[in-house]
């Protein structure tokens, strides 16, 4: 086994999830993530944690959803109880088919997601962490050879996270002290976001920072309001369908118009999910320079330095004032815009990032 698989597992267990002896850990092992699952099991055993492994398969999910009707039981007790008792949930993604759900009707996927909102909340109440093991299917989706994709993944995952956390804290401080973010690009993007009284999360790939993805490398918060137009020019796959060249127009915090070069029907379905799915629950700024290309995997793409992403739907509690719920929704769908050309990110009228470079980096102002 590649030694980097063991390093990945150790980073996940020690830095990201901060597993302690005696903790109850649920591990979801994707169909292509067997090797990482074995390495994680060994790491958990060495640390004296309790392991419950679950097999996670996009093809099994497809088979279940296609065979099932549209009436799903809400939050089956046996599964909800599992997460309510768990200390940590580790998700090891590694699909063999990135389009497995392409022929599952949108309304059925929507109904399933809505029926499991309580289960999702119980899982999110744990010290959960999600990561990706490189597979040939993911390499193909990224347009890369398997060998090159493995190098890419480990460059993104095996970083000096403590040093990156220090750099990202500079942006967190600016967002915490700010009231308004404005995104502007030559493509017509001019979007204003209200962030007053919000808390930014320094997402340095550890639950100690309220960060739950490995790799990570973003700073994110939850806008209270949004107005204007924004274009998302980074292609991605949503619900098994290709989506690209998206333009959203918002008024009073709500999406009032959708245009897309592809996948407009998918986005129309997303925003009809519930009362919160027309609002932005997250504003995130990518800062991981180990991620240097788009791979059509949101776990990587949204962390790429020089990008900004906004998520339709659910806001994360860590960004909100105590007692405030923020955007509530059964969905959280990220959309990404490239900020490396003819663009600026302003906080309270001051340019903090221009053309993908922060004001503390060489090249700012060029």
Secondary structure, DSSP 8 states (H G I E B T S, - for coil): --HHHHHHHHIIIIIIS---TT-EEEEEEETT-HHHHHHHHHHHHHTT-EEEEEEE-HHHHHHHHHHS-S---SS-HHHHHHHHH-SEEEEEE--S-TTTTTTS-HHHHHHHHHHTHHHHHHHHTS--EEEE---HHHHHHHTS-HHHHHHHHHHHHSS-HHHHHHHHHHHHHHHHH-SEEEEEETTS-EEEEE-TT---EEE-SSGGGT--EES--EEEE--SEEEEEEEE-S-EEETTEEEEEEEEEEETTEEEEEEEEE-HHHHHHHHTSSTTTTSEEEEEEE-BTT--S--S-HHHHTTBTTEEEEEEE---GGGS-TT------S-EEEEEEE-SSSEEEEETTEEEEETTEETTSTTTT-
